[in-house]
Amino acid sequence: MSRQQILSPLPGTFYRRPNPTSEPYVTEGDPVTADQTICLIEIMKQFNEVKAGVNGKLVEFLVANEDAVMAGQPIAIVEIE
Amino acid sequence: MAIKVIKPGLATSIQDRGRWGYYHVGIPPSGAMDQYSFLAANLLVGNDENAAVLECTYLGPELEFQQNAVVAVTGAEMSPRLNGQEMPLWTSFEVRAGDRLSFDFLKRGARTYVAVSGGIDVPIILGSRSLYGLGAFGGFEGRNLQEGDLLPIGANGSAFVERSVPQDLRIAFPELIEIRVMMGLYDYLLTEEGLKNFFETTWTLTPVADRIGFRYKGSELRFIKRKQPFGAGSDPSNIVDAAYPIGSIQVPGGLEPIILHRDAVSGGGYAMIGTVISADMDAVAQTQPNSKTRFIAVDLDQALAARQERNQRIARLREALAA
């Protein structure tokens, strides 16, 4: 087992849910697939989906909902089997 | 022959010096937001100073060259990679047909410029190749780049000459950005405290920052309560419609100041409390969301001196990169 960080490709605002009334994309501890959306980054009035990029289990988010993130900043950890 | 867009990036557009002379009829100048870095990119590859380049915002594209060319990358720190190998910023390099150019994550700044020898040869509309996105014209088919686009390259590209911008002529990315402003025409509509707050607040750039405008948060600026004149909206920050200069600062509802940039609408009904001096518009373009900005008041003489200083810096850049 190894752990891999998911990095934000963009600077902006981090969101765990597709909209304020929805459930989060992923809950910590859930399995994820590479093409699965795990969060949104808002920038320039655009909401950009960030994919997990790897198959595994999303162990932990490293930033809180609606926090500011920088490009290249680790936002989550995935455990790869 | 052309460049193929493998991945477009977030908001990559074709820009040149801009489309001047039509703002009075509602068409903004557009053009590279950071004109200094744009100019440097063209000089590095031996282009005409007004050749069209790629402006890459926050996230770089991935490009496949279908011809040999000379390339230079300037502006925000997003290191280029040629077939995976890191290449220097602010320095010309050669690419061969079949090569792929990609970019690392953005480190500092916001907008990176990619010049290609010969320039990006899209049609000239009203005197410019620049994209005006809201108007859906200029640039490549009136829009940002998309996957699969084939960008035509001008035929008269220069041969490779290795050029590099000296360190002291590259742009800086301070932690706290100081932007100089000339107050007016409507600053008298702010309360005394509102005006004081404008200068004493350290403002944070919100993610709402694009080619049209940059919105900041950090404080509330109160406007004087008055009987709104006929034709003005009901909020104290409203005025009877007036022309908006590029760089003008409006504060809708007194809440979040907005600096208008090169794709801005040309007029409307919000009071402009001041205007960013032309010499500092490039610095505004390179600010990132969540970065900190302070505004400094200057008078006309100081603004003109700053413009002259900028022109001297451009002259030194031209001299340093002359063939």
HADDOCK unambig.tbl for C-alpha pairs under 7 A between the chains (distance, minus, plus):
assign (segid A and resid 9 and name CA) (segid B and resid 105 and name CA) 6.43 0.50 0.50
assign (segid A and resid 10 and name CA) (segid B and resid 58 and name CA) 6.13 0.50 0.50
assign (segid A and resid 10 and name CA) (segid B and resid 59 and name CA) 6.38 0.50 0.50
assign (segid A and resid 11 and name CA) (segid B and resid 58 and name CA) 6.94 0.50 0.50
assign (segid A and resid 11 and name CA) (segid B and resid 289 and name CA) 6.82 0.50 0.50
assign (segid A and resid 12 and name CA) (segid B and resid 207 and name CA) 5.59 0.50 0.50
assign (segid A and resid 12 and name CA) (segid B and resid 289 and name CA) 6.15 0.50 0.50
assign (segid A and resid 13 and name CA) (segid B and resid 207 and name CA) 6.94 0.50 0.50
assign (segid A and resid 42 and name CA) (segid B and resid 207 and name CA) 6.75 0.50 0.50
assign (segid A and resid 43 and name CA) (segid B and resid 207 and name CA) 4.77 0.50 0.50
assign (segid A and resid 43 and name CA) (segid B and resid 208 and name CA) 6.41 0.50 0.50
assign (segid A and resid 44 and name CA) (segid B and resid 207 and name CA) 5.66 0.50 0.50
assign (segid A and resid 44 and name CA) (segid B and resid 208 and name CA) 4.74 0.50 0.50
assign (segid A and resid 44 and name CA) (segid B and resid 209 and name CA) 5.37 0.50 0.50
assign (segid A and resid 44 and name CA) (segid B and resid 210 and name CA) 5.47 0.50 0.50
assign (segid A and resid 45 and name CA) (segid B and resid 208 and name CA) 5.86 0.50 0.50
assign (segid A and resid 68 and name CA) (segid B and resid 290 and name CA) 6.93 0.50 0.50
assign (segid A and resid 71 and name CA) (segid B and resid 105 and name CA) 5.85 0.50 0.50
assign (segid A and resid 71 and name CA) (segid B and resid 106 and name CA) 5.69 0.50 0.50
assign (segid A and resid 71 and name CA) (segid B and resid 107 and name CA) 6.96 0.50 0.50
assign (segid A and resid 72 and name CA) (segid B and resid 105 and name CA) 5.68 0.50 0.50
